[in-house]
Amino acid sequence: MLTLKDPVVLAQALIRCPSVTPDENGVLTQVQTWAKSLGFSVERPVFTDKNTPDIENLYARVGKNGPHLAFAGHTDVVPVGDEKAWNFPPFEGTIKDDKLYGRGAVDMKGGIACFIAAVARYLEKNPLKGSLSLLITNDEEGPGINGTIKLLKWAADKGEKWDATIVGEPTNPNNLGDMIKIGRRGSLSGVITVTGHQGHVAYPKRAANPINLVIKLCEALKNPVLDKGSENFEPSNLEITTIDTGNTATNVIPQHSVIRFNVRYNDNWTAETLKQEIKKRLDSVKLETKGSLVPTFKIDWVISPGGVFLTKNDELVGCLSNAIKTVTGRTPELSTSGGTSDARFIKDYCPVVEFGLVGKTMHMVDECVAIDDLEKLTKIYENFLATFFNT
């Protein structure tokens, strides 16, 4: 029990499991061992889908009554890249100059360690007046198909209901206590395939270059801007992520070209209204015709579950904000900035907020977390648990 109250020891143990998506490599087994010792019942469902790797997940619960608080997170990590560029081995959990180094230190094995340590401290001092559960996936950094979205449905189908969830992603830009994420913009991706007519560059009238149309389509996608933001969200932005033609010859007009783009959109839009706007812009592009040789295009939408959302739950947000201020002295900013997270799935089941460590080094070489931050985050979670279950 003493070890479970120390977030540094727990974080080191998790880092030492090289759980690069989709490989579990013992990391969920480690969490299971700790959860069982704290009285949780644990299940390890595996979900599958075509063209994606099988993913092992973990669901644990202690308590049978409400209120029911869930903690959600992921044990998988991104690849280390060039391991020779690291000053400290990425899967050893080295401590140097009051920092813990390793892949996943902040994103987000450190956050999981802090929550488990907080639960251990809380349960040692208090009877549990409700229920706690852990929703842990090993597929957040990957496709996200066989992870949290299926784990939630699986648990809900078994009768599980939650009153609130904290996602332990690193939310703070500079200092612990800077920011709580209370919502996220939606994400929509598309693939535009432009088809022309291949030919010799010396005889352009006998061909139809798709790239000419690609340029116009990209201009239509980008201008004018989608919006100027809203009360709770920054402006929507559309980014063209790649243009692929696959033509290595300099004397051949290509047959095809493909545009890929992503939109991070705010609450001025829904996925459907945004699709309509993009289609309208593309259809407005005038095509150059050369006799019967007319380039054409088609758009395919990439499935991106989870749209824009905002958590309007004063009790949950206030409870967490007070815990943060008590421990750090900071009043956190309530933000909807950044990319997506698994909160986009959880919001369909209960109110959800995100709060974790400082994210400066996530996905970087020599990813690290301050030892002091691990202790403070544990105290924040413990303070939150005490308030949540006594309100």
N, C-alpha and C positions, 0 to 999 in steps of 0.2 A: 504493500500500500504506500509506503514511503516513496518508492520510485515513481509511482503513478502521479504523485503530486509535483514532480519536477519536470517542467516542460522541456528543459534542455536535454535531459536524458531521453525523453520520449522522442523528441525531434531527431536526435542523433540516430536512434534505432530505426526510425522511418527512412531517413536519408540513406542508411546503409543497405536498404533494399532497392536495387536498381530497377525501379518500376517504370521504365520508359514505355509509354503507351504502345501496345496493349498489354505488355508483360507485367504480371502481378508480382512475381519474384518474392513472395512471402510477405509483402507489405500489408495485405488485408488480413492475413493470418496473425500478424503482430497486433493489429487493431482489434481483432476478434479476441485474442487472449486478454488484452487489457479490459475490453468491454465486459467479458464474462466475469472477470475478477471483481468488477464493480456491480455485478448483479444483473447485467443486461442479458436478455435472450438474443441470440444472434442467428441470422440466416444469411446464406451466401448464394443468392440466385445468379445464374449465368444466362445471359441473353444473347441471341444470335440473330443474324439477318444476312441476306444475300450480299455477297461482295464486300463484306466487312468482317473483321475478326471477332470471334466470340469474346465476350467481356464478362469478367467476374465482378460482382458488386457485393456490398454488405449492407444489411439492414439490421439494426439492433434497437431493442426497446427495453426500458425498465419502467415499471409502474403500470397501472391499469386504468387510472382515472384521469380526468382533466384537471387543470389545463394541460395540454400536450404541446411541448416545445421540441422542435427538431433542429438538429445541427446538420448542415449539408456541406459536403466537400469532396475533394478528389485526391486520391493517392498517386495517380499517374503523373509523370513529369515529361517535359520535352527532352529531346536528345541533348547531349552535352556539347555537340559540335567537336571542335578540335581539342581533344583532351590534353594535348601538349601545351595548349594556351592557358590552361588552368594553373594557378599557383598552388592550389590544394586539390587533392584527388576529389572528384565530384561526388563519390559515393562513400566517403569515409567519415563525414561529419566532424571535420577538424575544427577545433577552437583555437583562435589566435587573436590576441589583442581585443578580447571581450566580444568577439564575433564568432558565430557558428557558420561555417562554410559548407556548401554542398548543394547539389541539384535538388530543388524542392524546398530549400530552407524557408523561403517566403511564399512560394507558389506550389502547393500550399500545405506542405507537411508540417511546417511550423505552426500554422493555424489549427490543424487537427490536434497536434500535441498540446497546445494551450487549452483547447476545449476539454480534452480528456483530463488534463491536470486540474482544470477548474471543477469539473464534475467530481473528481476524487476528493478535492478539498471540501466542496460543498456537501457531499453526502457524508463525509466524516463528521460534519458539524450539525447537519440538519436532517430531519425526516423528509422524504420527498413527498410534497403535497401536489402530486400530479404525475405526469409521465414525461420521460425524456427519450428521444430516439436519435439514432445516427443514420444518415443517408449518405453513404460513401460509395463513390464510383471510381473505376480505374479507366475511365474513357472520356474525361472532360477535355483533355488536350488533343484528343483524336477526333474521329468523326462525330462523336456525341450521339450516336444512333442507338447503341446498346447499353447506355449508361443511365443517367438520372431520369430521363424522360420515361424509360421503360420501368425503372425501379419504382418511380412514383405510382404508375398505373398498377404495377404488380402489388404494391403495398395497399393501395386504395381498394383494389379488388378483393383483398383479404379483410377489408373493413377498417383499415387504418385511416384516422382523420387527425389533422394537425390544426392547432390554433395559431401557431406562428413558427417561422423558420428563420434561423440565422445562417447565412452562407459565409464561410470563413475565408473568402478570397482576400488577397492583399488589396486594401482600398485606399490606404493613406499615401499621398504623393511624397511627403517629406518627413513628417513626424507622426508618431503614433497618436491618434486622437484627432487628426486633421479632418477626416471625412468618413461619413456613412453613405453608402449607396442606397438610395430609396427607390430607384427605378433605373431603367435602361432603355436606350433607343432600340428600335427594331432593326432587323437586318434582312435585306432582300438582295438576292444575287440573280444575275441573268447572263445568258450566253446568246450572242447574236451571230448567226452564221450568214455570211454574205457570199453569194455565188455569182461569179461572172462567167466570162468565156475566155479560155486560155488561148494565147496566140503569141506571135513573134512581136518583139517590141518595135521592130522596124515597120510593122504594118498594124498600127493601133486600130484602124477602122475595121479590121477583121476580128477584133477581140473586144472584150468589155472588162476593163480592169476593176476588180472588186475593191481595191484599195481606195480608189476615188470615192466610192460610196462610203467606205469605212470612215474616211475623214469627215464627211458630212454628218454621218450618224453620230460620231463621237462629239462633234460640235453641238448637235441637237440635244444629246444627253446632258451635256455640261452647262448649257446656257439656255435660258437664264437660271439663276440659282433656284433651288426647289422652294426654299422659304428662308425667313430670317430668324427662325427659332420661335419658341413659345415661352409661356410663363415659367415652366419647369424644365425645359429642355433647350440645349443649344441647337443651332441650325442643322437641318438634315444635310448630309453631304453624299454625293455620288462620286465614286472613284473608279476610273477605268483601270483595271488591274493588269490586263495583258491584251496585246493584239498579236495574233499568231497567223502567219501566212504559210510558213513551212517551205518557202521558195528559196533555194540556194543558188539558182541561176540568175545572172544579170541580164540575160537576153530573152527572158520568157515572161510574158504577162501571166500572172497566176490565175488559177481557176477559183480558189476559195480563200477566204480570210475570216478569222473568228475574233470577235470582241468579247471579252469577259469583264463584268463590272459588278460592283457591290454598292448598295445604298445603306447607310445608317440613318434611319428616319425617326423623326419625333412624332408627337401626338397631333400634329397637323394632318397626319396621314394614317391610313390603314394599309395593310399589304395590298388590298384590292384597289383602293383609290390610287395608290402609288403606281401599280401596274398599268392602270388606265392612263395616267399622266405620261408615263414613259412610252407606252404604245402610241399615244397621241403625238408625242414629239417625233418619234421615229417615222410615223406615217406622213408627217408634214414635210419630210425631206423630198426634194424634187430629184427624180432620177434622170441622169443623162442617157438619152437613147441614141443608138447608132443603127438605124434600121431595125432589124429584129433582135439585135444583140443588146439586151437590157439586163443589167445586174439586178438581182433580187436578194431579199434577206428574210430570215425568219428568226424569231426569238423564242428561247426556251427558258423557263424559270427554274431556278435551283431551289429545291425544298429547303426552307430555313424556318423551322418551327419556333414559335415564340416571338410575338410582336412587341411593340412598345408597351411599357407598363409603368405605373407610378403607384407606390404603396402609400395609401392615405390612412394610416393607423397611428393615431397620436399616442396611444398607450405603449405600443411596441417601440416606436421611434423614440419617444420620451424616456422610456425605461433604459434603453441602450445609451442614449445621449447622456443621461444622468450618471450612469455607470462610468462612462468615458471621462466625464468631467471630474468625478470623484477621484479617479486614479491618476489622471494626467493633468488636470487643471485646465484642459482645453475644452471649448465648446465646439463640437464637430460641425463642419459644413454638411448640409444635406444635399447630396449631389446625384445627378443622373448621367454623369459624364462617363467616358470610356467605351469599351467594347461590349460584348455580350458575355453572359455567364449562365450557369445552370439555374440562376434565379428566374430566367425566362420560362422555365418549365414549372417551377415551384409556385409561381404566382397564380396558376390555375387551380391550386389546391388550398392555399392559405396566404395570409399576409407574409411578406418576406423582405428582409433587409440584409445588407451585406456589410460586414466589418471584419477586418483582419489586420495583417501586418503592413509595414511600409513596403511598397512595391518597386522601389528604385532598381533593384538588381534582378528582378524576375526574368527568366529566360536568358540571362547573361552569363558570360564566363565569370567564375568565382562568385556565383550567387551566394548571398550571405544575409544574416539577420543579427542584429545586436542582441546579446544575451539579455540585456536589461529590457528590451522590448518583449521578449518571450515571457518574462516574469510579469511585466505590466499587463500584457494582453490576457494572461491567465487571471490576474486579479480583476480585470474588467469583466471577463466572462463570469467569474465567480460572483461578483457584485450584481451583475445582471440576473443570474439565476436566483439569487436571494430575493431580489425585488420582484421578479416575474412570478415566482411561486408564492409570494406573500401578498400580492395585490388582489 
